[in-house]
Amino acid sequence: MIPESFIQELLNRVDVIDVIDKSVPLKKAGSNYVACCPFHQEKSPSFTVSPSKQFYHCFGCGAHGSALSFLIEYQGMSFVDAVEDLAKSVGLTVPQDTQKISPEVKEKNLALGEALQIASQYYQSALKKSERAIEYLKKRGLTGQIAKTFQLGYAPEGWQNLESVFKKYDDEALNIAGLVLKNDQGKRYDRFRDRIMFPIHNMKGEIIGFGGRVINPEDTPKYYNSPETPLFQKSQELYGLFAARRSIREKGCVLVVEGYMDVVGLAQFGVMNSVATLGTATSAFHIKKLMRQTDTIIFCFDGDNPGKAAAWRAMMNALPSLNDKVVLKFLFLPEEHDPDSFIRAHSKEAFESMMQDAMPLSQYLVQHLTEKNHLATQEDKVKFLNEAEPILKEITAPKLSLLLRKRFAELLHLNDKEIDQLLHVAQPQVQNNKTNIKTKGKLPSSVKRKFILLLILKPQLAITEDLDLAQSDSFEDDLLKKVLGFALNQPESKPSSILHGLKAQVDSVIMDLVHEELTHFDDQIHFESEIEGARMTLLEQGKASKTKAHFSALKDKPLSSLTEEEKAHLKTLTQRPKTPPKT
């Protein structure tokens, strides 16, 4: 794991304006910067980036975070990739002893990536020179522009074309990268020959492998992917995700299809938010990767039996990874069509209409379980329950699980207690060890809340004595202790760094509200006087609270058990202040 201290240092060094402006052009607006939100569609800017607070916030959809979270949420990078990207931009090195990849392995991987990039440039150049390959793409309805967008290429006929591309054709990197094969006699030859080449990119836009499709229909196999390499694991990658990430954000959903030709064909008609698995079933890793991009995932399959079987496998693999924010849908095309052929035959509008009407998970699940079971007899109902039980066991989303139970109970004419007894499946519970609070949309208004926000913005003004202001078990005192932990240990931290640290310790609902409050907070105030004023008020409130507690404790004791000192103190506390005589 990367040390939290390194993340804090990193966020204190990077500038969120520079990071976001590379992807989303920002305009100065007062002391902040604004843009149309990259996380949802809008016509007027509601996306605000604060240079002083070092975070972004959208008043439209509520998206917020630091430079690090922007790379993860918008660019779709993994946490480690995002950290490495930011570290590189400010000249920091991620601590070597925490990295799983040694410098030697990293160097080899760089060589593999370079070889794949050179090969891709060669394939693209070869495509421009091959009338046969160009004619094939034209027959498939693909233009030169879409070929350029997806960096399509052509691997010519012949056994050793890459020998003229690489200085060392016998370089082991070409073999490991999956570009060159070796026969039993040790002779090398090109893996891809006479195929349209589809480069596969990771979430940083780097080429990690290829998919090759035959031009001659008599050649086999029809599709041929790069082998597993240190850079490329088929079960973890999705074709087209890098190119689709912005459209996925704008449309609010992703379409998962079965082949890369479907992705390119749909893009030709303007459907840019599709991705494809690479000859493997949709895995839990795929689902988690897509969940970083959107909350709505639509699986598109052919309506034949293999398509239905693939849909069921995709659903079962997805269930353990789901949470209650994610919506899974299923779209089945007529048996004679795949996505590419359907959109050409019927239009983009017709295809998007089918996407809109895609079947939600709950409906698909019930339809599948009752397709050959009409629940006409008690035995039919037992069969239904036997098939439903292992499915429910895979669902970890509490609300979805509960509502499916209720739906099953309705179908079987059972009450909630009966369905629970028959299914023997524990209801998933939300596990949360973070600070929690019941809220109706805003933090409780108080001096302490203001004090907390002030310290997040100006941690260098915190003092050790401030810990005395957080003595209760209340949510506010718990949050204040956590903020002081960062402020006293790292007084030069930026707000974004403190917020990132709090994210792992504080409930997400509270963090959303803190972000909202900080966005509206006036950072042009005189912080020293504001913090000192809040501190004095809290000290007075603390004294009054202690006095009240002490009085209550003395009052509850039997008078005979009090010491003379306690009796005198109790008398002082119960005396009313004298009022001046009327004149």
C-alpha positions as CSV (number, residue, x, y, z in Angstrom):
1,M,0.0,0.0,0.0
2,I,1.0,3.6,-0.6
3,P,1.6,5.4,2.7
4,E,-1.2,7.9,3.6
5,S,1.6,10.4,4.5
6,F,2.8,10.3,0.9
7,I,-0.7,10.9,-0.4
8,Q,-1.0,13.9,2.0
9,E,2.3,15.3,0.8
10,L,1.3,14.7,-2.9
11,L,-2.0,16.6,-2.5
12,N,-0.2,19.4,-0.8
13,R,2.1,19.8,-3.8
14,V,-0.3,19.5,-6.8
15,D,-2.5,22.2,-8.1
16,V,-6.1,21.0,-8.7
17,I,-6.5,23.8,-11.3
18,D,-3.6,22.4,-13.5
19,V,-4.9,18.9,-13.2
20,I,-8.5,19.6,-14.2
21,D,-7.7,22.2,-16.8
22,K,-5.8,19.6,-18.9
23,S,-9.1,17.7,-19.4
24,V,-11.8,20.3,-18.8
25,P,-11.1,23.9,-19.9
26,L,-11.6,26.2,-16.9
27,K,-12.6,29.9,-16.9
28,K,-11.8,32.4,-14.1
29,A,-14.8,33.6,-12.2
30,G,-13.9,35.8,-9.3
31,S,-11.6,33.9,-6.9
32,N,-12.6,30.5,-8.4
33,Y,-12.7,28.8,-11.8
34,V,-15.8,27.4,-13.5
35,A,-16.8,25.0,-16.3
36,C,-19.7,23.0,-17.5
37,C,-19.6,19.9,-15.4
38,P,-17.8,16.9,-16.9
39,F,-19.8,14.5,-14.8
40,H,-23.3,15.3,-16.2
41,Q,-24.8,17.2,-19.1
42,E,-25.6,20.9,-18.6
43,K,-25.8,24.1,-20.6
44,S,-24.6,26.6,-18.0
45,P,-21.5,26.1,-15.8
46,S,-22.2,24.8,-12.3
47,F,-18.8,23.1,-11.9
48,T,-16.6,25.2,-9.6
49,V,-12.9,24.7,-8.8
50,S,-11.3,26.5,-5.9
51,P,-7.6,27.3,-6.0
52,S,-7.5,28.2,-2.3
53,K,-9.4,25.1,-1.1
54,Q,-7.9,22.9,-3.8
55,F,-11.1,21.0,-4.6
56,Y,-13.9,20.9,-7.1
57,H,-17.6,20.9,-6.5
58,C,-20.6,20.8,-8.9
59,F,-23.7,22.5,-7.7
60,G,-25.7,20.5,-10.3
61,C,-24.9,16.9,-9.6
62,G,-22.9,17.2,-6.4
63,A,-19.7,15.7,-7.7
64,H,-16.7,16.9,-5.6
65,G,-13.2,15.9,-4.7
66,S,-9.5,16.6,-5.0
67,A,-7.0,16.4,-7.9
68,L,-6.6,12.7,-7.0
69,S,-10.3,11.9,-7.0
70,F,-10.7,13.7,-10.4
71,L,-8.2,11.4,-12.1
72,I,-10.0,8.4,-10.6
73,E,-13.5,9.5,-11.2
74,Y,-13.2,11.3,-14.5
75,Q,-10.1,9.7,-16.2
76,G,-11.1,6.3,-14.8
77,M,-7.6,5.6,-13.5
78,S,-7.0,3.2,-10.7
79,F,-5.9,4.6,-7.4
80,V,-2.2,3.6,-7.9
81,D,-2.1,4.9,-11.5
82,A,-3.6,8.2,-10.4
83,V,-1.1,8.6,-7.5
84,E,1.8,7.8,-9.9
85,D,0.5,10.2,-12.5
86,L,0.2,13.1,-10.0
87,A,3.6,12.2,-8.4
88,K,5.3,12.4,-11.8
89,S,3.7,15.8,-12.5
90,V,5.3,17.3,-9.4
91,G,8.6,15.4,-9.5
92,L,7.8,13.0,-6.6
93,T,8.7,9.3,-6.6
94,V,6.2,6.9,-5.1
95,P,8.0,5.1,-2.2
96,Q,9.8,2.1,-3.8
97,D,9.4,-0.2,-0.8
98,T,5.6,0.1,-1.1
99,Q,5.4,-0.7,-4.8
100,K,4.7,-4.3,-5.9
101,I,6.6,-3.7,-9.2
102,S,10.4,-3.6,-9.0
103,P,12.4,-1.1,-11.0
104,E,13.6,-4.0,-13.3
105,V,10.1,-5.2,-14.0
106,K,9.0,-1.6,-14.6
107,E,11.7,-1.2,-17.1
108,K,10.7,-4.4,-19.0
109,N,7.1,-3.2,-19.0
110,L,8.1,0.1,-20.5
111,A,9.9,-1.8,-23.3
112,L,6.7,-3.8,-23.9
113,G,4.6,-0.7,-24.1
114,E,7.1,0.9,-26.5
115,A,7.1,-2.1,-28.8
116,L,3.3,-2.2,-28.9
117,Q,3.2,1.5,-29.7
118,I,5.7,1.1,-32.6
119,A,3.7,-1.9,-33.9
120,S,0.5,0.2,-33.8
121,Q,2.0,3.0,-35.8
122,Y,3.2,0.4,-38.4
123,Y,-0.3,-1.2,-38.6
124,Q,-2.0,2.2,-39.1
125,S,0.5,3.1,-41.8
126,A,-0.1,-0.2,-43.5
127,L,-3.8,0.3,-43.5
128,K,-3.5,3.5,-45.5
129,K,-1.5,1.6,-48.1
130,S,-3.8,-1.4,-48.4
131,E,-6.8,-0.9,-50.8
132,R,-8.1,-4.3,-49.8
133,A,-8.2,-3.4,-46.1
134,I,-9.7,0.0,-46.8
135,E,-12.4,-1.5,-49.0
136,Y,-13.2,-4.0,-46.3
137,L,-13.8,-1.3,-43.7
138,K,-15.9,0.7,-46.2
139,K,-18.1,-2.3,-46.8
140,R,-18.6,-2.5,-43.0
141,G,-19.7,1.2,-43.2
142,L,-16.6,2.6,-41.4
143,T,-15.1,5.9,-42.4
144,G,-11.5,7.0,-42.3
145,Q,-12.3,9.3,-39.4
146,I,-13.7,6.5,-37.2
147,A,-10.6,4.4,-38.1
148,K,-8.4,7.3,-37.0
149,T,-10.4,7.8,-33.7
150,F,-9.9,4.1,-32.8
151,Q,-6.4,3.9,-34.3
152,L,-7.4,1.0,-36.5
153,G,-4.6,-0.6,-38.5
154,Y,-3.8,-3.5,-40.8
155,A,-1.4,-6.4,-40.3
156,P,-0.4,-7.3,-43.9
157,E,-0.1,-10.8,-45.4
158,G,3.4,-12.3,-44.9
159,W,5.3,-13.9,-42.1
160,Q,7.9,-11.4,-41.0
161,N,6.7,-7.9,-41.8
162,L,7.7,-6.6,-38.4
163,E,11.3,-7.5,-39.1
164,S,11.5,-4.3,-41.1
165,V,10.0,-2.3,-38.3
166,F,12.1,-3.3,-35.3
167,K,15.9,-3.1,-35.3
168,K,16.0,-6.4,-33.3
169,Y,13.4,-8.8,-34.5
170,D,14.8,-11.4,-32.1
171,D,14.2,-9.0,-29.1
172,E,12.5,-11.0,-26.4
173,A,10.2,-8.0,-25.7
174,L,8.4,-8.7,-29.1
175,N,7.7,-12.2,-28.0
176,I,6.5,-11.2,-24.5
177,A,4.3,-8.4,-26.0
178,G,2.6,-11.0,-28.2
179,L,3.7,-9.5,-31.5
180,V,6.0,-12.3,-32.5
181,L,5.8,-16.1,-32.2
182,K,8.5,-18.8,-32.3
183,N,8.0,-22.2,-34.0
184,D,9.5,-25.5,-32.9
185,Q,12.7,-24.8,-34.9
186,G,13.2,-21.5,-33.2
187,K,12.2,-19.4,-36.2
188,R,10.3,-16.2,-35.5
189,Y,7.2,-15.0,-37.3
190,D,4.5,-12.3,-36.9
191,R,1.5,-13.3,-34.8
192,F,-1.0,-11.1,-36.7
193,R,-1.2,-11.5,-40.5
194,D,-3.8,-10.2,-42.9
195,R,-6.0,-8.9,-40.2
196,I,-7.7,-5.6,-39.3
197,M,-6.0,-4.5,-36.1
198,F,-7.8,-3.0,-33.1
199,P,-5.4,-1.6,-30.5
200,I,-6.5,-2.1,-26.9
201,H,-5.8,0.8,-24.5
202,N,-5.6,1.0,-20.7
203,M,-7.2,3.9,-18.8
204,K,-4.1,6.0,-19.4
205,G,-4.5,5.7,-23.1
206,E,-1.5,3.4,-23.5
207,I,-1.7,0.5,-25.9
208,I,-1.4,-2.8,-24.0
209,G,-2.5,-5.3,-26.7
210,F,-4.3,-5.9,-29.9
211,G,-7.4,-7.6,-31.3
212,G,-7.2,-8.8,-34.9
213,R,-10.1,-9.6,-37.2
214,V,-9.8,-11.6,-40.4
215,I,-10.6,-10.0,-43.7
216,N,-10.9,-13.4,-45.6
217,P,-14.0,-15.1,-44.2
218,E,-12.4,-18.5,-44.7
219,D,-9.5,-17.7,-42.3
220,T,-9.8,-18.8,-38.7
221,P,-10.1,-17.8,-35.9
222,K,-12.4,-14.9,-36.8
223,Y,-11.1,-12.8,-33.9
224,Y,-7.6,-13.2,-32.5
225,N,-6.4,-11.3,-29.4
226,S,-3.0,-10.7,-27.9
227,P,-2.0,-13.3,-25.4
228,E,-1.8,-12.6,-21.6
229,T,1.2,-10.4,-20.9
230,P,2.4,-8.3,-17.9
231,L,0.5,-5.4,-19.4
232,F,-2.6,-7.2,-20.7
233,Q,-5.0,-9.5,-18.8
234,K,-8.1,-10.2,-20.9
235,S,-10.4,-10.7,-17.9
236,Q,-9.5,-7.3,-16.6
237,E,-9.7,-5.1,-19.7
238,L,-12.5,-3.7,-21.8
239,Y,-12.1,-2.6,-25.4
240,G,-13.1,1.0,-26.0
241,L,-13.3,2.1,-22.4
242,F,-10.6,4.8,-22.7
243,A,-12.3,6.3,-25.8
244,A,-15.8,6.0,-24.3
245,R,-15.1,7.4,-20.8
246,R,-16.3,11.0,-21.6
247,S,-19.4,9.9,-23.4
248,I,-20.2,7.5,-20.5
249,R,-20.1,10.4,-18.1
250,E,-22.3,12.6,-20.4
251,K,-24.9,9.9,-21.1
252,G,-24.9,8.5,-17.6
253,C,-24.6,4.9,-18.7
254,V,-22.3,2.4,-20.4
255,L,-23.3,-0.2,-22.9
256,V,-21.4,-3.5,-22.8
257,V,-21.4,-5.4,-26.1
258,E,-19.7,-8.6,-27.2
259,G,-17.2,-7.6,-29.8
260,Y,-14.9,-4.7,-30.7
261,M,-16.5,-4.4,-34.2
262,D,-19.7,-3.6,-32.4
263,V,-18.0,-0.8,-30.4
264,V,-16.6,0.7,-33.6
265,G,-19.8,0.2,-35.6
266,L,-21.9,1.9,-32.9
267,A,-19.4,4.8,-32.7
268,Q,-19.7,5.3,-36.4
269,F,-23.4,6.2,-35.8
270,G,-22.7,8.4,-32.8
271,V,-23.2,5.9,-30.0
272,M,-19.9,6.5,-28.2
273,N,-20.6,5.0,-24.8
274,S,-20.1,1.3,-25.6
275,V,-17.3,-1.1,-24.5
276,A,-16.7,-4.8,-25.2
277,T,-15.2,-7.7,-23.3
278,L,-12.3,-9.4,-25.0
279,G,-13.5,-12.9,-25.7
280,T,-14.2,-13.6,-22.1
281,A,-17.3,-13.5,-19.9
282,T,-18.0,-10.3,-18.1
283,S,-16.1,-10.5,-14.8
284,A,-16.4,-9.0,-11.4
285,F,-13.3,-7.0,-12.2
286,H,-15.0,-5.6,-15.3
287,I,-18.0,-4.6,-13.2
288,K,-15.9,-2.8,-10.6
289,K,-14.1,-1.0,-13.4
290,L,-17.3,0.2,-15.0
291,M,-18.7,1.2,-11.6
292,R,-15.9,3.8,-11.4
293,Q,-17.4,5.4,-14.5
294,T,-21.1,5.3,-14.1
295,D,-24.0,3.9,-12.0
296,T,-25.9,2.5,-14.9
297,I,-24.6,-0.6,-16.8
298,I,-26.5,-1.9,-19.8
299,F,-25.6,-5.4,-21.1
300,C,-26.4,-5.9,-24.8
301,F,-26.6,-9.4,-26.1
302,D,-28.0,-11.3,-29.1
303,G,-31.4,-12.7,-28.5
304,D,-30.4,-16.3,-29.3
305,N,-29.6,-19.0,-26.7
306,P,-25.8,-18.2,-26.5
307,G,-26.7,-14.6,-26.0
308,K,-29.1,-15.4,-23.2
309,A,-26.5,-17.7,-21.6
310,A,-23.9,-14.9,-21.8
311,A,-26.4,-12.5,-20.2
312,W,-27.0,-14.8,-17.2
313,R,-23.3,-15.3,-16.7
314,A,-22.7,-11.6,-16.7
315,M,-25.5,-11.0,-14.2
316,M,-24.2,-13.7,-11.8
317,N,-20.6,-12.4,-12.0
318,A,-21.9,-8.8,-11.4
319,L,-24.1,-9.5,-8.3
320,P,-21.4,-9.8,-5.6
321,S,-19.9,-6.4,-6.7
322,L,-23.1,-4.4,-6.8
323,N,-24.2,-1.7,-4.4
324,D,-27.6,-0.1,-4.1
325,K,-26.5,2.9,-6.3
326,V,-25.8,0.7,-9.3
327,V,-28.5,-0.1,-11.9
328,L,-28.0,-3.2,-14.1
329,K,-30.0,-3.5,-17.3
330,F,-30.3,-6.0,-20.1
331,L,-30.9,-5.4,-23.8
332,F,-31.6,-8.4,-26.1
333,L,-31.5,-7.8,-29.8
334,P,-33.5,-9.7,-32.4
335,E,-31.8,-13.0,-33.1
336,E,-30.8,-12.0,-36.6
337,H,-28.9,-8.9,-35.4
338,D,-25.9,-7.8,-33.5
339,P,-25.5,-4.2,-32.3
340,D,-23.5,-3.2,-35.5
341,S,-26.1,-4.7,-37.9
342,F,-29.1,-3.4,-35.9
343,I,-28.1,0.2,-35.9
344,R,-27.3,0.1,-39.6
345,A,-30.7,-1.4,-40.4
346,H,-32.8,0.7,-38.1
347,S,-31.0,3.9,-37.1
348,K,-29.3,5.4,-34.1
349,E,-32.6,6.6,-32.7
350,A,-34.1,3.1,-32.8
351,F,-31.1,1.7,-31.0
352,E,-31.1,4.3,-28.3
353,S,-34.8,3.8,-27.8
354,M,-34.1,0.1,-27.1
355,M,-31.3,1.1,-24.7
356,Q,-33.8,3.3,-22.9
357,D,-36.3,0.4,-22.6
358,A,-33.6,-2.1,-21.5
359,M,-34.8,-4.6,-18.9
360,P,-33.7,-3.8,-15.3
361,L,-32.1,-6.5,-13.3
362,S,-35.1,-7.3,-11.1
363,Q,-37.4,-7.8,-14.1
364,Y,-34.8,-9.8,-16.0
365,L,-34.2,-12.1,-12.9
366,V,-37.9,-12.8,-12.4
367,Q,-38.5,-13.3,-16.2
368,H,-35.6,-15.8,-16.3
369,L,-36.8,-17.8,-13.2
370,T,-40.4,-17.9,-14.5
371,E,-39.7,-18.4,-18.2
372,K,-40.2,-22.2,-17.9
373,N,-41.9,-22.2,-14.5
374,H,-45.5,-20.9,-14.4
375,L,-45.7,-21.4,-10.6
376,A,-48.9,-23.5,-11.1
377,T,-48.1,-26.0,-8.3
378,Q,-46.5,-26.1,-4.9
379,E,-43.7,-28.1,-6.5
380,D,-43.2,-25.3,-9.1
381,K,-42.9,-22.8,-6.2
382,V,-40.4,-24.9,-4.4
383,K,-38.3,-25.1,-7.6
384,F,-38.5,-21.3,-7.9
385,L,-37.2,-20.9,-4.4
386,N,-34.4,-23.4,-4.9
387,E,-33.2,-21.5,-8.0
388,A,-33.7,-18.1,-6.3
389,E,-31.9,-18.9,-3.1
390,P,-28.3,-19.1,-4.5
391,I,-28.9,-15.9,-6.5
392,L,-29.9,-14.0,-3.4
393,K,-26.9,-15.2,-1.5
394,E,-24.7,-13.5,-4.1
395,I,-26.4,-10.1,-3.7
396,T,-24.6,-7.8,-1.2
397,A,-26.7,-4.7,-1.9
398,P,-29.1,-4.5,1.1
399,K,-32.0,-2.6,-0.5
400,L,-31.9,-4.6,-3.8
401,S,-31.9,-7.8,-1.8
402,L,-34.8,-6.8,0.4
403,L,-37.0,-5.6,-2.6
404,L,-36.3,-8.8,-4.5
405,R,-37.4,-10.8,-1.5
406,K,-40.6,-8.8,-1.4
407,R,-41.1,-9.3,-5.2
408,F,-40.6,-13.1,-4.8
409,A,-43.1,-13.1,-1.9
410,E,-45.7,-11.4,-4.1
411,L,-45.2,-14.0,-6.9
412,L,-45.6,-16.9,-4.5
413,H,-48.4,-15.3,-2.4
414,L,-46.3,-15.4,0.8
415,N,-45.7,-12.8,3.5
416,D,-42.3,-11.4,4.4
417,K,-41.8,-13.8,7.4
418,E,-42.7,-16.9,5.3
419,I,-40.3,-15.9,2.4
420,D,-37.5,-15.4,4.9
421,Q,-38.1,-18.8,6.6
422,L,-38.1,-20.5,3.2
423,L,-35.1,-18.9,1.6
424,H,-32.6,-19.2,4.5
425,V,-30.6,-16.3,3.2
426,A,-29.3,-13.6,5.6
427,Q,-30.3,-10.1,4.7
428,P,-27.2,-8.1,3.8
429,Q,-26.4,-5.4,6.3
430,V,-24.6,-2.1,5.7
431,Q,-21.3,-2.3,7.5
432,N,-20.0,1.1,8.5
433,N,-17.5,1.8,11.2
434,K,-17.2,5.4,10.2
435,T,-18.5,8.4,12.1
436,N,-22.3,8.5,11.4
437,I,-25.0,11.1,11.7
438,K,-28.7,11.3,10.9
439,T,-29.2,14.4,8.7
440,K,-31.8,15.9,6.6
441,G,-29.5,17.6,4.1
442,K,-27.2,19.9,6.1
443,L,-24.8,19.8,9.1
444,P,-26.2,21.0,12.4
445,S,-25.7,24.8,12.5
446,S,-23.3,25.6,15.4
447,V,-20.2,27.5,16.4
448,K,-18.4,24.2,16.6
449,R,-19.3,23.3,13.0
450,K,-18.0,26.7,11.9
451,F,-14.8,26.1,13.9
452,I,-14.3,22.7,12.2
453,L,-14.7,24.3,8.7
454,L,-12.3,27.1,9.6
455,L,-9.6,24.6,10.8
456,I,-9.9,22.6,7.6
457,L,-9.3,25.8,5.6
458,K,-6.5,27.1,7.9
459,P,-5.0,24.1,9.8
460,Q,-1.9,26.1,10.8
461,L,-4.1,28.1,13.2
462,A,-5.0,25.1,15.3
463,I,-3.5,24.8,18.8
464,T,-3.1,21.8,21.1
465,E,-5.6,23.2,23.6
466,D,-8.3,22.9,20.9
467,L,-8.5,19.2,21.8
468,D,-10.1,20.2,25.1
469,L,-13.1,21.5,23.0
470,A,-13.9,17.9,21.8
471,Q,-14.6,16.0,25.0
472,S,-18.0,14.5,24.3
473,D,-19.1,11.6,22.1
474,S,-21.1,13.8,19.8
475,F,-20.7,13.6,16.0
476,E,-19.3,17.1,16.0
477,D,-16.7,16.4,18.6
478,D,-15.6,13.3,16.9
479,L,-15.2,15.2,13.6
480,L,-13.3,18.0,15.4
481,K,-10.9,15.4,16.9
482,K,-10.2,14.0,13.4
483,V,-9.6,17.4,11.9
484,L,-7.3,18.4,14.7
485,G,-5.4,15.2,14.2
486,F,-4.4,16.4,10.7
487,A,-4.2,20.1,11.6
488,L,-1.8,19.6,14.5
489,N,0.4,17.0,12.8
490,Q,0.4,18.6,9.4
491,P,-0.3,22.3,9.8
492,E,0.7,23.2,6.3
493,S,-1.8,20.8,4.7
494,K,-4.1,22.1,2.0
495,P,-7.9,21.6,2.5
496,S,-7.9,18.9,-0.2
497,S,-5.3,16.9,1.7
498,I,-7.2,17.0,5.0
499,L,-10.5,16.1,3.2
500,H,-8.8,13.1,1.6
501,G,-7.5,11.9,5.0
502,L,-11.0,12.4,6.5
503,K,-12.6,10.4,3.7
504,A,-11.4,7.1,5.1
505,Q,-12.6,7.9,8.6
506,V,-15.9,9.8,8.2
507,D,-19.2,8.7,6.7
508,S,-19.6,9.7,3.0
509,V,-22.9,11.5,3.8
510,I,-21.1,13.8,6.2
511,M,-18.2,14.3,3.8
512,D,-20.6,15.4,1.1
513,L,-22.1,17.9,3.5
514,V,-18.7,19.2,4.5
515,H,-17.7,19.7,0.9
516,E,-21.0,21.6,0.3
517,E,-20.4,23.8,3.3
518,L,-16.8,24.5,2.4
519,T,-17.8,25.4,-1.2
520,H,-20.0,28.2,0.1
521,F,-17.5,29.3,2.8
522,D,-16.1,32.8,2.3
523,D,-12.3,32.4,2.1
524,Q,-11.7,36.1,2.1
525,I,-12.5,36.5,5.8
526,H,-10.0,37.3,8.5
527,F,-9.3,33.8,9.7
528,E,-7.3,34.6,12.8
529,S,-10.0,36.6,14.4
530,E,-12.8,34.2,13.2
531,I,-11.0,31.2,14.7
532,E,-10.1,33.0,17.9
533,G,-13.7,34.2,18.3
534,A,-15.1,30.7,17.7
535,R,-12.5,29.3,20.1
536,M,-13.5,31.7,22.9
537,T,-17.2,31.0,22.4
538,L,-16.6,27.2,22.6
539,L,-14.6,27.6,25.8
540,E,-17.4,29.6,27.4
541,Q,-19.9,27.0,26.2
542,G,-17.7,24.2,27.6
543,K,-17.5,25.9,31.0
544,A,-21.2,26.4,31.2
545,S,-21.8,22.8,30.2
546,K,-19.4,21.6,32.9
547,T,-21.1,23.8,35.5
548,K,-24.5,22.4,34.5
549,A,-23.2,18.8,34.7
550,H,-21.6,19.4,38.1
551,F,-24.8,21.0,39.4
552,S,-26.8,18.1,38.2
553,A,-24.5,15.6,39.9
554,L,-24.6,17.5,43.2
555,K,-28.3,17.9,43.1
556,D,-28.9,14.1,42.6
557,K,-26.8,13.3,45.7
558,P,-28.5,12.9,49.1
559,L,-27.8,16.2,51.1
560,S,-26.4,14.2,54.0
561,S,-23.6,12.7,51.8
562,L,-22.3,16.1,50.6
563,T,-19.2,17.6,52.0
564,E,-19.3,21.2,53.4
565,E,-17.4,22.4,50.3
566,E,-20.0,20.7,48.0
567,K,-22.9,22.2,50.0
568,A,-21.4,25.7,49.7
569,H,-20.8,25.2,46.0
570,L,-24.4,23.9,45.5
571,K,-25.7,26.9,47.3
572,T,-23.7,29.2,45.0
573,L,-25.0,27.5,41.9
574,T,-28.7,27.7,43.1
575,Q,-28.6,31.4,44.1
576,R,-30.2,33.8,41.6
577,P,-28.2,36.9,40.8
578,K,-29.4,39.9,42.7
579,T,-31.3,42.5,40.7
580,P,-30.8,46.2,41.4
581,P,-33.6,47.9,43.4
582,K,-36.2,49.8,41.4
583,T,-36.0,53.6,41.6
